[in-house]
Amino acid sequence: MSGTIERTKAQAIFFLLGAVLVGGALGFTANRAMTHRDLPKDQKSARDQLADRLELDTAQRNMLDSVLDHRNEQMKAVLAPVRPQLDSVRFAARAVIRARLSSGQQALWDQVLREMARDSARSNGR
């Protein structure tokens, strides 16, 4: 009986970790869903590097920006309805992780989360 409980706990933890990974991937995708004028320098430079590598002329560069901006707006719209669910999954997983840490590790974990929030706010222009 104890083995079944431990296996169930392990499955729940793996499920939550998987959800965190999926949430992280979707969050990363959503983070990319910004307009070109709001792009941080690293994303703008990535577009510039792609355009340079493809040897695009000015009209083609404008087309690339337009297509990617449109794609990003569409992705933003697709993700908007599920954002609360993704946030819920992320926060639940964080709580499970935090509960398994020592008090010293919890303080470090909290610091990591604050840094992640700060970096996210900065990259989203907030």
C-alpha positions, 0 to 999 in steps of 0.5 A, spaced: 500 500 500 505 504 501 508 503 495 502 505 491 502 512 495 509 513 493 508 511 486 502 516 486 506 522 489 511 521 484 507 521 478 503 527 481 510 530 482 512 528 475 505 531 472 507 538 475 514 538 473 511 536 466 506 542 467 511 547 469 515 545 462 509 546 458 508 552 461 515 555 461 515 553 453 508 557 452 510 563 457 517 563 452 512 563 446 508 568 449 514 573 451 516 572 443 509 575 442 510 582 442 510 588 436 517 589 433 517 596 436 517 593 443 522 588 441 528 588 446 535 589 443 536 582 443 530 580 439 531 586 434 538 584 433 535 576 432 531 579 426 537 583 424 541 577 424 536 573 420 535 578 415 542 579 414 543 572 413 538 571 408 541 577 405 534 581 405 533 588 401 529 593 405 523 591 402 524 584 404 526 586 411 520 590 412 516 584 409 519 580 414 518 585 420 510 585 418 509 577 417 513 576 424 509 582 428 502 579 425 504 572 427 506 575 434 499 578 435 496 572 433 500 568 438 498 573 443 490 572 441 491 565 442 494 565 448 490 570 452 484 565 453 489 560 457 493 565 460 490 564 467 490 557 466 497 557 465 499 561 471 495 557 475 499 551 473 505 555 474 504 557 481 501 550 483 508 547 481 512 553 484 508 551 491 509 544 490 517 545 489 517 550 495 514 545 500 519 540 498 525 545 500 528 547 507 527 554 509 534 556 507 532 553 500 525 556 500 529 563 501 533 562 495 527 559 491 523 566 493 529 570 490 530 566 484 522 567 483 523 575 484 529 575 479 524 571 474 519 576 475 523 582 474 526 580 468 520 578 465 517 585 467 523 588 464 523 584 457 515 586 457 517 593 457 513 594 464 
